[in-house]
Each structure stands twice: as C-alpha cells, then as structure tokens.
Amino acid sequence: MSRIRVALADDQTLVRAGFRVLVNGEDDMEVVGEAADGAAAVELVRSTRADVVLMDIRMPGMDGLEATRRIADDDDLVGVRVLILTTFDLDEYVFEALRAGAAPMSIKPYSRRLPARRATTVQPRKGSGWVYLPFRVLVSAAGVLLFNQAVFAGQFLSGTFGALHTHRENATIAGIVVLGAALAAVLIRWPGRGPIWPIFACLGLFGLVALQIVLGFARVLTVHVPLGVSIIVLAVLLVIWAWRPHRVPAGPTAEHATVDTVAAATQGRS
C-alpha cells in the first residue's frame, strides 16, 4: 500500500517542524513538502501532487482560505484534500473553509496525538434548514410593518389625522415582531450553529423602534423622521440577508464523529 503524501502549509517554522515529525512518525504517511504562505502552498501541491494538505488559515500574503479555493478549482488537482488547521475556533472560518472546498477542520493544538489523524469532522446537519424559516417570516413581517410606518406618517401629514393613531399602534406591533425575530435568530445560532450577529442586530433594531416611539410621543420630529428612515433601511438589509441561501453546519453534537481524517480524506485514491 502506498503512503499518504502530505503537504504542510503554515507560516510558523516551528509548527511545520512539529507536524513534519508527527506525520513522518506514522507508517502510512510522509511529508512531501512545506510552504509558508498560501501561494507557495498552491505551487507545492501542483509540483508534488500531494494527497492531503494541512493548511493554516492565517498566513501572510495569500491566506489558507484563498489557497484552498485555488486548489479546489484546479482541474489538475482533483482528489487533493485540504484539511484546515487553525487556532481560531470561529463558525465564520468553518463556513468559509467549507465553501472554499476544504475537508474536515481541526483546531490546533487538538490533542497529544497527530491533529490530522484525530480531527473533528464537520458535516452539514441534515434537515436543519428549517431554523432559518421563523426568522425569515418574522423579519419580513417586521420589514412590512416598519415600511407601513412611513406610509401612515405620510397619510397623517397629508391631512388624514386618523392615521396618527394607526401609526402609533403599528409601531408597537412592529417592535413586538422585531423582538420575536431576535428570539427566532437564536434558532439560527442554536442548534443551527449559524452566525450570532442577527440576534444583536434584531435587538438593536428593537431598541431603535422603541426610541422612535418615545421620540414620536415627545414630538421630536427632527430626530423621529430620519430615525424612521434608518430603521426601514436596516430592516430591509436584514430581510435581504435572511432570504439568502444559507449553509447550516452541524454544532458540537453526536453528529461530530472523531475519525482518522487523513485516511478518510484519501479513501478511494489510486
């Protein structure tokens, strides 16, 4: 059986040296080259035809994510598996690495054993796309209600005085719906493991709506009107983001299987 050919890409010499010792200590693996940045890593893979690349994310010049994209998009490098190694345990990096074409991700240092052989597999969570649905519905409803605020305000200014009462009631309902959207955003974070910022964005929007209500009752129109415009713009941006396609990766549950990552990544190779 042929040995698994491993390329190392990390800007720290000591880290590469450590991985080299660990990889070469395995009977079925060998290091075929090292690179200190993303551009060098791409050229290294092309010249050595490595089976697996242990790729750091943060490197000078071209980072590991861009290098991963170039390797994944190169028709001559089909079959090469990139394992992202990083100290940054952030969902955004996981999402971006998967989109770039990376295989499972390992946080370094992972354990006393070879991190590449004891990594945590990141797989999409099947059937969890529903977590975005409540957020999409509520944030869309909030967007419509907040836009109606401007419509009712315009009717009032044009002489329909009954619209003022509707304007105030609608603002209260909009605030409640925005708060509901913040709660729905929790589902995106858990169990969907999506970004956390929509929670704070909705809470911030709720705070602005509450402030606008107070300013309206106080008749501070010089601030009330431009604040209303800003609220509508923020709501529209949230709606646009909510309805974009989203990949929902799994969280730290039983669906995360600790595996021999390098061996699994190279299964079926010639």
Secondary structure as GFF3:
##gff-version 3
##sequence-region A 1 270
A	DSSP	beta_strand	4	9	.	.	.	ID=ss1
A	DSSP	alpha_helix	13	24	.	.	.	ID=ss2
A	DSSP	beta_strand	29	35	.	.	.	ID=ss3
A	DSSP	alpha_helix	38	48	.	.	.	ID=ss4
A	DSSP	beta_strand	52	56	.	.	.	ID=ss5
A	DSSP	alpha_helix	64	73	.	.	.	ID=ss6
A	DSSP	three_ten_helix	75	77	.	.	.	ID=ss7
A	DSSP	beta_strand	81	86	.	.	.	ID=ss8
A	DSSP	alpha_helix	91	100	.	.	.	ID=ss9
A	DSSP	beta_strand	105	107	.	.	.	ID=ss10
A	DSSP	beta_strand	119	120	.	.	.	ID=ss11
A	DSSP	three_ten_helix	129	132	.	.	.	ID=ss12
A	DSSP	alpha_helix	133	157	.	.	.	ID=ss13
A	DSSP	alpha_helix	163	189	.	.	.	ID=ss14
A	DSSP	alpha_helix	197	217	.	.	.	ID=ss15
A	DSSP	alpha_helix	221	242	.	.	.	ID=ss16
A	DSSP	beta_strand	258	259	.	.	.	ID=ss17
A	DSSP	alpha_helix	261	265	.	.	.	ID=ss18
###
